[in-house]
Amino acid sequence: MPRLELLLALALAACACASAPLTQDRYRALSPECRALYDKYHQFMSDSRAEAFFGAPDDAARKQLVTELHVEERLAHYPQFIQDAIWSRSAVPGMDKPAVFLSLGRPDSVDRENVDPDTRELPRELWHYRRGPNAEILISIVNDQVVDVKQPQVK
């Protein structure tokens, strides 16, 4: 039985390794214009939207998929410094939760503090984004707005 488990593990590992080159090959097969579109907008695409982008029959269909994201319209109501942070995939104080989602995606974990009603403190959340084995972005959110961002230290 252990031999069967080993074979199954090897087969699963081979499947996982095969998907990365497939995506790279599909990316290289895009026209230069669609590669630029993907580079600019892929942070706003879900996995299924990215799959639809790669599987689209032509450049016009890919452009339509990007248009349907309505990224510029979604960002237009934010001040310029928040728009710049979203495009650069970073978080800054003053962002609301939807802006953080647009910038960094879903957090890896969230810690919520239980607020004692007698202290009148505002609800606080700490969002964790892991970026490697020893790197983590910590975002403090109070009253649904970012108040502090701790980036990993670069050595």
C-alpha positions in Angstrom: 0.0 0.0 0.0 2.8 2.6 0.7 4.0 2.1 -2.9 0.6 3.0 -4.2 0.6 6.2 -2.1 4.0 7.1 -3.4 2.9 6.7 -7.0 -0.2 8.8 -6.4 1.9 11.5 -4.8 4.3 11.5 -7.8 1.4 11.7 -10.2 -0.1 14.6 -8.4 3.3 16.4 -8.3 3.7 15.9 -12.0 0.3 17.4 -12.7 1.1 20.4 -10.5 4.5 21.0 -12.3 2.8 20.6 -15.8 0.3 23.4 -15.2 3.0 26.1 -14.7 4.7 25.6 -18.1 1.3 25.3 -19.7 0.3 28.8 -18.4 3.7 30.2 -19.5 3.2 28.7 -23.0 -0.3 30.1 -23.2 1.0 33.5 -22.2 3.8 33.4 -24.8 1.2 32.5 -27.4 -0.7 35.7 -26.8 -0.3 38.6 -29.1 2.0 41.4 -27.7 -1.1 43.6 -27.2 -2.9 40.9 -25.2 0.2 40.1 -23.2 0.3 43.8 -22.2 -3.4 43.6 -21.3 -2.8 40.6 -19.1 0.2 42.1 -17.4 -1.8 45.2 -16.6 -5.0 43.6 -15.5 -4.3 40.1 -14.2 -4.3 41.3 -10.6 -8.0 42.0 -11.0 -8.8 38.6 -12.6 -10.1 35.6 -10.6 -8.7 32.2 -11.6 -11.7 31.5 -13.7 -11.5 35.0 -15.4 -7.8 34.4 -16.2 -8.7 30.9 -17.6 -11.4 32.6 -19.8 -8.8 35.2 -21.0 -6.3 32.5 -22.0 -9.1 30.4 -23.6 -10.7 33.2 -25.5 -10.8 32.6 -29.3 -9.2 35.8 -30.3 -7.8 39.2 -29.2 -11.2 40.9 -29.5 -12.7 38.5 -27.0 -9.8 39.0 -24.6 -10.2 42.8 -24.8 -13.9 42.3 -24.1 -13.1 40.2 -21.0 -10.8 43.0 -19.7 -13.4 45.7 -20.5 -16.0 43.7 -18.5 -13.8 44.0 -15.4 -14.6 47.8 -15.2 -11.3 48.4 -13.5 -11.0 52.1 -14.3 -14.6 52.7 -13.2 -14.0 50.9 -10.0 -10.9 52.9 -9.2 -12.2 56.3 -10.3 -13.9 57.1 -7.0 -10.6 56.7 -5.1 -8.1 59.5 -4.6 -5.0 59.3 -6.9 -2.6 58.1 -4.1 -4.9 55.1 -3.5 -5.3 54.4 -7.2 -1.5 54.4 -7.5 -1.1 52.0 -4.6 -3.7 49.6 -6.1 -1.9 49.6 -9.5 1.4 49.0 -7.7 -0.1 46.2 -5.6 0.6 47.8 -2.3 -1.5 49.0 0.6 -1.5 52.5 2.2 -3.3 54.1 5.1 -6.6 55.5 4.1 -7.6 52.6 1.9 -10.9 50.9 2.5 -11.3 47.1 2.5 -12.4 46.9 -1.2 -9.3 48.9 -2.2 -7.1 46.4 -0.3 -8.8 43.5 -2.0 -8.2 45.2 -5.4 -4.6 45.7 -4.5 -3.5 42.6 -2.7 -6.4 40.1 -3.1 -7.9 38.1 -0.2 -5.8 38.0 2.9 -4.2 34.7 4.0 -5.8 35.2 7.5 -7.6 37.8 9.5 -7.4 38.4 13.2 -10.4 40.3 14.7 -10.3 41.9 18.1 -13.3 41.6 20.3 -14.2 45.0 21.4 -15.3 45.7 24.9 -18.4 47.9 24.7 -17.3 49.8 27.8 -14.0 51.0 26.2 -15.7 52.4 23.2 -12.8 51.3 21.0 -13.5 50.9 17.3 -13.4 47.4 15.8 -9.9 46.4 14.7 -8.8 43.8 12.2 -5.3 42.6 11.4 -5.0 41.2 7.8 -2.1 38.9 7.1 -0.6 38.5 3.6 2.2 35.9 3.5 4.9 36.7 0.8 7.4 34.0 1.2 8.6 31.9 4.2 9.8 34.9 6.3 7.9 37.8 4.7 4.5 39.0 5.8 2.5 42.1 5.1 0.4 43.1 8.1 -2.5 45.5 7.6 -4.3 47.1 10.5 -7.9 48.1 9.8 -10.0 50.2 12.1 -13.6 51.1 11.3 -13.2 49.5 7.9 -10.2 51.7 6.9 -6.4 50.9 6.8 -4.6 52.7 9.6 -1.2 51.0 9.4 0.8 48.8 7.0 3.8 46.8 8.0 5.9 45.6 5.0 8.5 42.8 5.2 12.0 44.1 5.9 14.3 43.8 2.9 17.7 42.4 3.8 
